[in-house]
């Protein structure tokens, strides 16, 4: 009976939580950095500050979103 319940739980877990390949998890990692722009740079509502993003493994920085952040601060997830 216990073995049947464990098998059922394992199948339910597989249905509800997708498996992620380890190499795919690394590719999904992104780093964000807060940037302070000039008066013509956009994001006026946030004092011309925004986050730019870059894949953790490197690559070009791209605009992410306007934000009330401290220029130069950042994080990776």
Beta strands, then each sheet from edge to edge (+ up, - down):
strand 1: 30-36
strand 2: 49-55
strand 3: 62-66
strand 4: 74-76
sheet 1: 3+ 2- 1+ 4-
end
